[in-house]
Amino acid sequence: MGDGVAQTARIAYSAFVVSGQIFGVAADGSDVTAEYNLLQGFEIAPYLNVTPGVGNVSGNPEFVDANGRDFSPRATSPLVNAAETSVTNTDLVGTSRDNLPDIGAFEYVP
């Protein structure tokens, strides 16, 4: 900080991260603040240059069919309605996000 180099704050936002006892989350370079993400298995705190911020949830993401590559959340998923309202208007496949969007790339579809 005293070397005259500007520090850049980065945020991992509503992207969700799934972790276990072997894997963790690390940032190369400046610190990253993780906000509104699913942080599974983070009881052991495997963070490196990552600070947990507001809105994070934990637990099983309860995807519809992860083996079949359907990563949309089930109705009971902790991802549902857990993101901040300022995320994009649609998910990756064009499903509209309402005023209580889901964490992750895909919205829950009833």
Secondary structure, DSSP 8 states (H G I E B T S, - for coil): -TTS-----EEEES--EE--SS--EE-SSS-EEEES-BEETGGG--EESEEE-TT-B-S---EEETTTTEEEE-TT-TTTT-S-TTS-SB-TT--B--SS--SSSS----
